[in-house]
Amino acid sequence: MGFRLPSIRRASFKASQAASKSAEVPKGYLAVYVGEKQKRFVIPVSYLNQPSFQNLLSQAEEEFGYDHPMGGLTILCSEDIFQHITAHLNGQ
């Protein structure tokens, strides 16, 4: 049985919209923004312990630090690479 990552269309962010979007993330998951168009994905927090995902986070930290205007984690890779990595993590 596979796990499909839900994607949510990116909206323009105002303070109230950002707060309502955070409420849509179920417990045990977090939202990340991926690629040039900053597409939003909701992923399990268990991914944070995986070496391949930690590599993506290290790259994001080097680029953005811990203060980013989107208010969430931004991953630098393309959506295709991100989906490939998360598909591999789903198979473990």
N, C-alpha and C positions, 0 to 999 in steps of 0.2 A: 504494500500500500504506500503510495507516494504522498508527499506533503507539498502542496502547492502554495507558494508564497503569494499572499494577497498584495495587490498593488493598489494604491489609491491615487487618483489623479491629483496632481499638484494644484493647489489653489493659491491665490494671492494671500499673503499672510498679514493679517492685522493682529493685534494682541488678542482680541476675542476669538478670532478664527484659530489661532495657534492653541489657545486653551481648549477649544472644543475639539480640535484634532487630537490632542493628547488624550482626551477622554475616550477616543475610539480604539486605543491600543489596549488589548486585553492583558490581564495580569500574566507575567511570565514572558512578555514580548516587549520589543522596543521598535520605534520607528527610526529608519535611517533614510538618508537622501543620497541617491546614487546617480552618477553620470553628469554629463554637461547640462541636461535639462532638469536635474535635481528631482528625479522621479522618486516618490516615497514608497518604501517597502516596510512591511511589518515582519520582523524576524524574531525567532525565539532567543531569549537571553543566553541560552546554552551555547550559542555560536560564539559568544565572547571568549570562551575558554579554548577555542580551536586555533591552532597555530596559523592556519591560512587566513582566518578572519583577523587575528591579532596583527598580522602583517598589514592588512588593509587599514586597521586602526592606527598603526604606527605611521603609515604614510599620511593619513589624514591629520594626525597630531603635528607632524612636521610642517604641513601646509597651513593649517588653520589654528593650531594651538588648541586651547580649551574654550575660546571665546569666538563663537561663530554667529553671524546675524540670523541664521535660520533657526537657531535655538535647539537644534538636534544634531545627531551625528551625520556628518557628510563624508561619503566614501568617494574617493577620487576616480576609481576605475569606471570603465564603461558598463552599461547595464548588462551587456552580453557576458562580460567577464564575471560580474557580480552574480548573475544567475547561474553561471557555470560553477562557481565556487559554492554557492548555497545548494545547488543540486547535488554536488559531491558531499556536502555536509549532511544532507538529508539521507544519503545512502549509507552513512556510517551507523 
